[in-house]
Amino acid sequence: MADFQKIRLRAAKRKGGEVELATLLGPVPDNAAVADIPDDRILSTMAERIFAAGFVWRVIEQKWPGFEKAFLRFEPKRLLFQPDDFWHDLASDQRIVRNPQKIKSVRDNAAFVERVSKEHGGFGEFLANWPADDQVGLMAYLGKQGSRLGGNTGQYFLRWLGWDAFVISADMALALRDSGLDIAESPTSKRDLDKIQAQINRWVADTGLPRRHISRILAMSIGENHSPQSLREYMGED
């Protein structure tokens, strides 16, 4: 495996230097702080990442105040009390993106959040207590128990909450393969995900960097060299 410092130097050179690279890494995540996020904000973030998947992120961001009103501020208990007509009417509500499958996922995930919250004293508490070195296990749990939270959607959901998550983008996977990790071009198997988790954990131990930063450095070290400004615009508040 390549030394991570070499990967970082390559990323810094592509982005205009170490100082510029550092501005693109985002804040240091704090998994413990996720415990304080209320369930309605958990569900809101879930829904936002689900509706953004395969869509223009900026459009979803601009429409989000309408989503908040349409989905009753994403309060799980309120949503679970709504009749079928409420959900049916959302499919024609112009305040939101009218995708019936994604609308249904909000209802399903309201039940998911409520169930986990009861078991753990809050969904945020559940996430905060999940071992940081087992993101792959958490991804599998979200994908199985939640609705439409598999793949990159679940990874972005964790990152948007402030959990220390890596995101296996095409460029990150390419960088891992280039560094010597034997994984598929599009790594989705448990075998490949476990390999990625183990390598990220080793680099965390070697560098002291959070997984989020390691993930971003990998992605910026290879592939199309997007400008720092375009990356900031693409990621929005992230």
Helices and strands as residue ranges (DSSP letters): H 4-15, H 18-23, G 31-36, H 39-52, H 57-70, G 72-74, H 76-80, H 84-90, H 100-120, H 123-129, H 135-145, H 151-161, H 170-179, H 190-207, H 211-220, H 228-235
